[in-house]
Amino acid sequence: MNEKHIFVSWAHADRRLKLALMDHLRPNLTILKSIDPRWWDDTDIPVGVGWRESIAARIARCDLGLHLLSPNFLASPFIMSEEVPPFYGENPTKAGIPVGLSPIELDPTVVDAGGVVDFQIFRLEGKFFSQLRASGREEFGRQLALSIRNRVLQIDPWALAP
C-alpha cells in the first residue's frame, strides 16, 4: 500500500463542518486502491508540545495539504501566514487541494486569499460542502477522495493511454 501523509488545514470555528466532511471523506478514501492515507491536523498535537513547531514539521513531511476554505479560514492570520504559503501563492513547494467548505468570495481582486483562489477549488457541481444536504455531502466525500487519490498518485484522469 502507498502510504501518503495528508495535512488538514482548517479554522477551529468550522469544527462542526470539518468533522462532517471528514466523516464522509475518510471512509471513501480508505477504500480506494493504491493509497494508504495518514491524516494529520492540529488536534493531533499532544498536550505540552509546541504547536507552531508541530504544524511546521507536519507541513514539511506531508505529501498533500487539504485546506478547508471558509470565511473563518481566510480570516485566520496564522493559517494565512503559516499554512497557506507552502501550498499556494507565488512559490508553492507542496501539493495542495483547496476544498470549498463554506462559501467564500472567489474573485482575487476582492478578497486577499494568499493565492488560494488562483487554484482550482474542489466543489461539487459548483457548491460548497455546507450548501449540500446528506446525499450531496456523501457524493462530495466520494469525489473528493478520488481527487485526493489522483493528486497524490499524480494521475491525470484526462490523460490518454499510450
N, C-alpha and C positions, 0 to 999 in steps of 0.2 A: 504494500500500500504506500502511496506517495504522501508522506506527512507534510502538511502545509500549515504555517503559523499565520493566523489572521488576527490582526489588531483591530478592535472595535472602538471607534471614537464616537462619543455621544454626550449630550448635555444631560446632567442629572435631573433637570426639570422635566425631561422627557422619559423618565424611568418607566412609567406605565406603558407607553408606546414602544419603547425599546424592548421590554420584556415580551410584549405581544408579538412583535416582529420576530424576535429570536425563537419564540415558541413555534412559529411556522417555518423559520429558516433552518434551524438546527437539524430536525429530522430529515428534511428534504435534501440537505447537503450530505448528511451522514450516509444516506442510502445510495448515493452516486458512486459509480466505479471510478477507480484511479485517483481518488483523493481521500486523505485522512485528515480532516480539519482539526486544528488545535486552536481553540478560541481563547482570546485574552482581552479583558478590559480592566479598567481601574478598580473594579470591585474585587479583583483577584489579588490586590496588593495586601500582604499580611500586615497586621497591626504592628506599629513600631518601625516600619520600613519607610524610607524616604520615597514619597510618591512621585516627585519630579524625576528622580533618577530611575525609578522603576518604569515609568512611562517611556522615558528616552531609551532605555535598554530594550524594551519590547518593540518600540518602533524600529530600532536598528536591526533587530532579529527577525522581524516579521517578513513574510512573503507577500502579504497583501494588507492594505488598510481598508477597512469598511467604515465609511463616515456617514452617520445617520443625520442627514440635514434637516434642520428646522430653524425657526427664528431664534430659539434658545441656543442652538449650536452656533449660529453665526454671531450671536451677541456675546459669546464667551471669549474674553480676552486670552485666556490660557489656550483654549482649543485653537483659536485663530493664529496665535503666535508660535505654538509648540507642536500641535498635532496636525495642522494643515500643510505647512510649507514642505515637509519632506515628500508629500504626495502630489501637490498641485502647485500652480504658480509658474514662475519663470524657470526654475531649475529643479524640477522634481527628481528625486533619486530613488523613489519607491513606487511600486504599483498601487493604485488606489481605485476604489469604486465608490463614488458618491451616491448615496441612496436617499431618495425622497421620502423622509419620514413624515413630515408635515409641511404644508405649503410654504414656500419661500418665494421671494421675488427673484426671477431668473435673469433679469436684464442687468448685465455688469456695469452699465452706465448709471444705474440707480442704486445698486447695493454693492458694498465692499465685502466680497466673499473670498478674498485671498486666492482668487483664481479658480476656485471650485466650480463656479458656474460656466467656466470655459470648457469643462469636460462634460461628456455625456453623463447625465444623471439618470440613475435607474429609477424608473417609474413604471407602473403597469397601465398601459393604454393612456398615458399622459396623466395618470392620477397618482398622488402621493399615498403612502400606506394609510395614513389617518383618514383618508377620504373613502376608504373601501369598507364594505361590510364583510361578514365572515367568509363567504366563499371567495370573494375577491382577495382577501388577505391570505388565504391559503394559496391561491394562484400566484400572488406576489412572492410568497416564500419559495414556491417551486421554481418560478422563473429566475428569481434572484440566485437561488442555489446553482442553477445551470450557468448563469452569467459568471458567478464566482469560480466555478469549476473551469469554465473556458478560459477565464483570465489567468488563473494561476498555472494552468497547464499550457497556456499560450496557444489555445485552439481558436482559430477563426472559423466560425460556423458558416461563413460565406465563401471560404476558400475552395477552389476547385480541386478535386482529387487529381493526382498526376496520372 
